[in-house]
């Protein structure tokens, strides 16, 4: 049983299932993949969803940019997918109790549930900012920027926390999208996008000059 269908969980499910089928163990071993969502989120494209205008794409069209239906991904495999949420684990007896009331037994368990946003203990940050980890997060950011532009604000200051690849890509896309919105909404507000990074430079971990 694999809990979580993010990059790690989905990859593990596909690779283990492949080994099972190659070893002719289909009647002996089974891979069960459990996730609360029916889709896998391709997180590298979340910044695109966060900066796509409502007038350019509908909610469903934006969702297709960053998500892939898990049943379609595992359709031609031996993987059994369950859309549900794990509520409790009994590691001794190998039981997983799901939100629906169903119980799933396991012999081996892979925990691939991802991680929560790290607020680094900064007071007020969680209450007054938008994380970017899920599809719904990206939609909230998009809607908020669109709402602020529609309100007729004369000044728009956006802070992006983190100067890694996602922060840099998101900042550039936001600035470009604001220019489009200025024409679309006839709002020539003064805008500024600022990246806040604790490190000495942006894109730390990437080769210099990239």
Secondary structure, 3 states (H helix, E strand, C coil): CEECCCHHHHHHHHHHHHHHHHCCCCCCCCCEEEECCCEEECHHHHHHHHCCCCCCCCHHHHHHHHEEEHHHHCCCCCCEEEECCEEEEECCCCEEEECCCCEEECCCCEECCCCCCCCCCCCCCCCCCCCCCCHHHHHHHHHHHHHHHHCCCCEEEEEEECCCHHHHHHHHHHHHHHHHHHHHCCCCCEEEEEEECCCCCCCCCCCCCC
